[in-house]
């Protein structure tokens, strides 16, 4: 098998496994058996092992001695650190992206947020989380700094194991969150001061973290 073929198969395996982790088909603690995955994907274990290593680097998978690879269980400290970091880099990415956003971009973000609003009465944490990521992605995708975008993407990847649970734990937060989304779009549309936009976007994420911590320590 050539290096190119191995790389392509590794990417396929990576996409396949990562999608199942994100959809929670493979939940926290799920054991990833390389041979079984390779058989299901009709490939050798070599590209699967490479895919697992990439997922480990993203903190989505952990290796345990005498056990093997498992989907990571994100502890509270890891969640806090990730949310704090993501608030900074996502806020800055949105600030840098704002001058490059078009009316079509803002309309797309508003449409996604309207779907999130309609979801509130029949709440689905998984769908809500997907839409939430799509909303923010529209607003920071135009960020001209690829290093900042890479940091944002890593932050979202680290949250993959816990973020559905976080919104499920804080039922009052999603409604406030969509209202804050409207405010973020309005700040961009009206050309608000970049400091104000960055700070509001940063605090938007930190309010979700605060609500999560309060809920965890109440239960």
Secondary structure, 3 states (H helix, E strand, C coil): CCHHHHHHHHHHHHHHHHHHHHCCCCCCCCEECHHHHHHHHCCCHHHHHHHHHHHHHCCCEEEECCCEEEECCCCHHHHHHHHHHHHHHHHHHHHHHHCCCCHHHHHHHHHHHHHHHHHHHHCCHHHHHHHHHHHHHHHHCCCCCHHHHHHHHHHHHHHCCCHHHHHHHCCCHHHHHHHHHHHHHHHHHCCCCHHHHHHHHHHHHHHHHHHHHHHHHHC
